[in-house]
């Protein structure tokens, strides 16, 4: 045991160890370095030799004896007590690790490989107890039951029947959103519905610009009316385009880069706008791939996006468009990007999917995780 110039014992860190070091080992090391017997230490502490023997064997160190140790050894009581606290915490951690190791199947419910690639967890199934504790720490839950609840499906949301959604992956994605929001400064503006409505035409017109321009501009504009927009890459298995939830009185819209083209981006953005404007503030809405499982509210959000981006009267002309040039001219006439037009034509079955794909602009929005 090394003593520095202030008479303190070098700090011992055991957070990542697979064993626990009792405070008694540090006491014994001090005795050896200072050529003092246990009996002499007991005499100076005014305790029985048996008491010192038990301390060295791992008995609990009390505050009173720690204070006496400070007077005898010159090492502050808080240092001795920190060793004791670390030892007891390690004992509890190792006990929990052993208990959780028997429940390793729970870890398999989560996208462990992807979480490890993100640096959120470091363990593998070789040490399932620690892996489960890291997952519990990520979700900020203190029990296995709390962790299991994060692998359960959320309230129904839109799903692609051909590719079922992984509920644990969805919960991981939502937790990543929660953590990012916690790292951001609070919005200065309160949500202002009227100002938001006035902003919509200006946002729609931004589709004519490049993704590099509107990717950073839209969050700033929405922030001025009390709406948070963040970009968060999807976690494998969520198959999501976007989500809307209300946190702290603010609408929070999250967009993935799923599909990676401007047609899907703009439809998803205005789909989420529909939720903000027309739907309950105490619900979570996740827009998934097109399928038959959408709720009435999801259909309403779809309708809002479709009608705002392409007014119903103008949408009647889509079936008459025959060439790429006609699509470009029509898009310019109504003030949106061609990707929005061809995306609608693909969705409505007016054009086969392979036609007009060159009109899409590819997206490369970096959410900070890459």
C-alpha distance (Angstrom), angle and dihedral (degrees) to the residues before:
residue distance angle dihedral
X1 . . .
X2 3.80 . .
X3 3.78 122.5 .
X4 3.80 118.1 -155.3
X5 3.76 127.0 -151.5
X6 3.81 92.3 -79.8
X7 3.77 93.4 53.6
X8 3.80 93.2 -108.0
X9 3.76 125.1 141.8
X10 3.82 113.8 -119.2
X11 3.80 108.0 -95.5
X12 3.76 115.2 -101.1
X13 3.81 118.9 -144.2
X14 3.78 118.7 -165.4
X15 3.79 102.3 160.4
X16 3.80 92.8 117.8
X17 3.80 98.5 34.6
X18 3.78 126.1 109.5
X19 3.78 92.4 -141.0
X20 3.80 139.0 53.2
X21 3.81 124.6 -126.1
X22 3.81 114.4 -147.6
X23 3.79 118.5 -136.7
X24 3.79 87.5 -118.8
X25 3.78 91.1 72.1
X26 3.80 90.1 61.1
X27 3.79 90.4 47.8
X28 3.80 90.5 50.9
X29 3.80 91.1 48.1
X30 3.80 90.5 51.8
X31 3.79 90.1 51.0
X32 3.80 91.7 52.6
X33 3.80 93.4 47.5
X34 3.80 91.4 49.1
X35 3.84 97.4 41.0
X36 3.78 92.4 -121.8
X37 3.78 126.6 143.0
X38 3.77 125.4 -133.9
X39 3.78 88.8 -115.7
X40 3.82 91.9 55.2
X41 3.81 90.9 48.1
X42 3.79 89.9 50.4
X43 3.80 90.2 51.4
X44 3.81 92.5 50.1
X45 3.80 92.2 45.9
X46 3.80 90.6 46.3
X47 3.79 91.8 -127.9
X48 3.79 131.0 117.1
X49 3.82 121.0 -86.9
X50 3.81 86.4 -119.8
X51 3.82 89.3 59.3
X52 3.81 91.4 54.4
X53 3.80 90.7 45.7
X54 3.81 90.5 53.8
X55 3.80 91.5 47.6
X56 3.80 90.7 54.3
X57 3.81 89.5 47.3
X58 3.81 91.3 55.5
X59 3.80 107.3 -85.1
X60 3.81 115.7 153.0
X61 3.81 116.3 -84.7
X62 3.80 112.3 -134.2
X63 3.78 127.0 -148.2
X64 3.81 90.5 -112.8
X65 3.79 94.5 54.9
X66 3.82 90.5 42.7
X67 3.79 88.9 57.3
X68 3.80 90.4 50.0
X69 3.81 89.6 49.1
X70 3.80 89.0 54.9
X71 3.81 90.6 55.2
X72 3.80 92.8 47.5
X73 3.82 101.0 39.2
X74 3.81 103.6 26.9
X75 3.82 89.1 -126.7
X76 3.84 109.0 125.6
X77 3.79 117.0 -107.6
X78 3.80 89.9 -124.0
X79 3.82 89.4 62.3
X80 3.81 92.4 51.7
X81 3.79 90.0 46.3
X82 3.80 91.3 48.3
X83 3.81 88.7 57.1
X84 3.78 88.9 49.4
X85 3.80 92.7 48.9
X86 3.81 91.0 47.8
X87 3.79 91.1 49.7
X88 3.80 93.6 50.3
X89 3.82 91.3 45.4
X90 3.81 90.4 50.0
X91 3.79 90.8 50.0
X92 3.79 90.0 52.1
X93 3.81 92.0 44.7
X94 3.80 93.4 50.2
X95 3.77 90.4 47.4
X96 3.78 91.5 51.3
X97 3.79 90.9 45.5
X98 3.80 91.2 54.5
X99 3.79 91.0 46.6
X100 3.79 93.3 49.5
X101 3.81 93.8 45.7
X102 3.78 88.1 73.7
X103 3.82 88.5 60.0
X104 3.79 97.0 53.8
X105 3.81 92.0 133.1
X106 3.81 88.1 73.2
X107 3.81 90.6 64.6
X108 3.81 89.8 56.6
X109 3.82 88.7 65.0
X110 3.81 91.2 69.6
X111 3.82 131.7 69.2
X112 3.79 91.5 -105.6
X113 3.80 96.2 164.2
X114 3.79 92.7 54.0
X115 3.81 92.9 45.1
X116 3.78 88.9 52.2
X117 3.80 90.9 50.6
X118 3.81 88.0 53.3
X119 3.80 89.9 52.1
X120 3.80 91.8 -119.7
X121 3.79 93.0 120.4
X122 3.78 129.4 20.9
X123 3.79 105.0 -171.4
X124 3.79 130.4 89.7
X125 3.78 133.0 -153.3
X126 3.81 87.6 -84.0
X127 3.81 86.3 82.5
X128 3.82 102.3 27.9
X129 3.79 95.0 169.3
X130 3.80 93.1 59.6
X131 3.79 90.4 40.9
X132 3.79 90.7 55.8
X133 3.80 91.2 47.5
X134 3.80 89.9 52.7
X135 3.80 89.8 50.9
X136 3.81 89.8 48.9
X137 3.80 89.7 50.4
X138 3.80 91.3 50.1
X139 3.79 91.3 53.3
X140 3.82 92.5 38.3
X141 3.81 93.8 -126.1
X142 3.78 124.7 137.8
X143 3.78 100.6 -154.7
X144 3.77 140.1 54.1
X145 3.79 89.4 -121.9
X146 3.78 89.1 56.6
X147 3.79 89.7 52.2
X148 3.80 92.5 47.6
X149 3.79 89.4 54.3
X150 3.82 87.8 61.0
X151 3.80 89.0 63.3
X152 3.80 94.1 55.5
X153 3.82 123.1 101.1
X154 3.78 116.4 -97.3
X155 3.76 123.5 -133.9
X156 3.79 111.1 -53.2
X157 3.76 115.6 -73.5
X158 3.74 135.8 166.3
X159 3.79 114.3 -59.5
X160 3.77 139.3 -179.7
X161 3.78 106.4 -125.2
X162 3.80 91.6 -152.3
X163 3.81 91.8 57.1
X164 3.82 113.3 33.7
X165 3.78 117.1 -144.8
X166 3.80 118.6 -111.6
X167 3.84 104.9 -129.9
X168 3.83 93.8 -159.3
X169 3.80 90.0 52.9
X170 3.80 89.7 51.2
X171 3.81 90.1 52.1
X172 3.81 90.6 49.4
X173 3.81 90.5 51.3
X174 3.81 92.0 49.2
X175 3.81 90.3 49.0
X176 3.81 90.3 51.8
X177 3.80 88.0 52.8
X178 3.79 90.5 49.3
X179 3.80 91.9 51.2
X180 3.80 92.5 48.0
X181 3.79 91.2 50.5
X182 3.80 89.9 51.7
X183 3.81 89.3 56.1
X184 3.81 94.3 52.7
X185 3.77 128.5 85.4
X186 3.78 114.9 -105.6
X187 3.77 116.9 -96.1
X188 3.78 110.7 -100.4
X189 3.80 94.2 -148.3
X190 3.78 126.1 68.6
X191 3.78 118.1 -130.6
X192 3.80 108.1 -80.9
X193 3.80 112.4 -170.1
X194 3.79 95.3 -171.6
X195 3.81 92.8 50.0
X196 3.81 89.2 47.2
X197 3.81 91.6 54.1
X198 3.80 90.1 50.2
X199 3.81 89.6 51.2
X200 3.81 96.4 53.2
X201 3.84 98.0 83.8
X202 3.79 90.5 50.8
X203 3.79 91.8 50.0
X204 3.81 91.5 47.6
X205 3.81 90.0 53.4
X206 3.81 90.3 55.1
X207 3.80 88.5 73.8
X208 3.81 86.1 81.2
X209 3.81 89.7 64.7
X210 3.79 128.1 74.4
X211 3.81 121.5 -83.3
X212 3.81 88.2 -116.6
X213 3.79 88.9 62.2
X214 3.78 102.5 41.9
X215 3.81 95.5 35.5
X216 3.80 91.6 76.4
X217 3.79 98.4 24.0
X218 3.81 98.7 60.5
X219 3.84 95.6 57.5
X220 3.81 89.3 51.8
X221 3.79 92.9 49.9
X222 3.78 93.4 46.9
X223 3.79 91.0 46.9
X224 3.80 88.7 60.4
X225 3.83 89.6 61.9
X226 3.81 94.3 43.4
X227 3.80 100.0 -96.6
X228 3.79 122.6 126.9
X229 3.81 117.7 -145.6
X230 3.79 119.7 -175.5
X231 3.78 133.7 170.0
X232 3.78 117.1 -134.2
X233 3.79 123.6 173.4
X234 3.77 112.4 -123.1
X235 3.77 121.4 -103.8
X236 3.79 111.4 -125.4
X237 3.76 108.6 -90.5
X238 3.81 101.3 28.4
X239 3.82 94.8 89.7
X240 3.78 89.6 -163.9
X241 3.77 132.8 154.3
X242 3.78 96.5 -171.0
X243 3.79 149.3 -31.8
X244 3.79 139.0 -142.8
X245 3.79 126.5 -155.4
X246 3.79 136.5 153.9
X247 3.79 117.8 -120.1
X248 3.80 124.7 174.3
X249 3.79 92.0 -10.6
X250 3.81 93.0 -54.1
X251 3.79 128.7 107.6
X252 3.79 109.4 -121.1
X253 3.79 116.6 -158.5
X254 3.78 119.3 -170.5
X255 3.79 122.4 -169.1
X256 3.78 128.4 -168.3
X257 3.77 124.2 -158.6
X258 3.80 91.7 -119.5
X259 3.78 109.0 149.4
X260 3.82 88.3 15.7
X261 3.79 96.4 -138.6
X262 3.77 132.9 109.6
X263 3.78 94.5 -119.8
X264 3.79 92.5 63.5
X265 3.79 92.0 38.6
X266 3.79 95.0 57.4
X267 3.78 95.0 41.9
X268 3.81 91.0 49.6
X269 3.80 92.4 47.1
X270 3.79 93.1 53.2
X271 3.80 90.9 41.1
X272 3.80 87.5 59.7
X273 3.81 89.8 45.3
X274 3.79 86.8 57.9
X275 3.80 90.3 56.5
X276 3.80 91.5 49.1
X277 3.79 93.4 50.6
X278 3.78 102.6 38.9
X279 3.79 113.2 20.3
X280 3.83 138.6 73.8
X281 3.78 117.6 -73.5
X282 3.80 94.5 -141.4
X283 3.80 97.0 62.4
X284 3.78 134.8 84.4
X285 3.79 116.7 -132.0
X286 3.80 121.9 -164.5
X287 3.78 119.7 -175.2
X288 3.76 109.7 -147.2
X289 3.77 132.6 177.5
X290 3.77 117.8 -55.1
X291 3.78 111.6 -79.3
X292 3.76 143.9 130.0
X293 3.80 96.4 -91.9
X294 3.80 97.4 81.2
X295 3.79 119.5 127.6
X296 3.79 125.5 -130.0
X297 3.80 89.2 -99.4
X298 3.79 91.5 53.0
X299 3.80 89.9 50.1
X300 3.80 89.3 50.5
X301 3.80 90.8 51.4
X302 3.81 88.9 49.6
X303 3.78 89.7 51.2
X304 3.79 92.4 50.4
X305 3.80 92.0 51.1
X306 3.79 93.9 46.0
X307 3.79 94.9 48.0
X308 3.79 96.5 42.8
X309 3.78 95.9 48.4
X310 3.81 94.0 42.6
X311 3.79 114.8 18.8
X312 3.83 111.7 -129.5
X313 3.81 91.9 -116.1
X314 3.79 91.6 54.4
X315 3.82 93.2 41.9
X316 3.82 88.2 68.1
X317 3.80 88.2 70.6
X318 3.79 94.5 58.9
X319 3.79 93.2 87.3
X320 3.80 90.8 58.5
X321 3.82 95.0 57.4
X322 3.77 110.8 107.4
X323 3.79 108.5 166.1
X324 3.78 140.2 40.0
X325 3.77 89.5 -112.4
X326 3.80 91.3 54.5
X327 3.80 89.4 51.9
X328 3.80 90.7 50.8
X329 3.79 92.2 48.9
X330 3.79 92.9 46.9
X331 3.81 91.2 49.2
X332 3.80 91.3 50.2
X333 3.81 90.5 48.3
X334 3.81 93.6 56.3
X335 3.82 94.7 36.6
X336 3.80 104.3 -113.1
X337 3.79 136.3 108.0
X338 3.82 119.7 -88.7
X339 3.82 89.5 -117.4
X340 3.81 89.8 69.2
X341 3.81 90.9 52.5
X342 3.77 97.4 46.6
X343 3.79 90.5 43.1
X344 3.79 90.1 57.0
X345 3.80 91.4 46.0
X346 3.78 91.0 51.8
X347 3.80 91.7 47.2
X348 3.79 93.1 48.8
X349 3.79 92.7 45.5
X350 3.81 93.8 -117.9
X351 3.79 90.5 126.9
X352 3.81 126.6 23.7
X353 3.76 112.8 -109.1
X354 3.80 94.4 -107.3
X355 3.80 92.1 58.9
X356 3.80 118.7 88.4
X357 3.78 97.6 3.7
X358 3.78 89.4 133.6
X359 3.80 88.6 68.3
X360 3.79 91.5 68.9
X361 3.79 120.4 94.9
X362 3.77 112.8 -138.4
X363 3.79 117.1 -126.1
X364 3.78 128.1 -136.6
X365 3.79 105.3 177.9
X366 3.77 112.1 166.6
X367 3.81 113.8 -149.6
X368 3.81 93.5 -172.2
X369 3.80 97.3 -99.7
X370 3.80 95.8 95.6
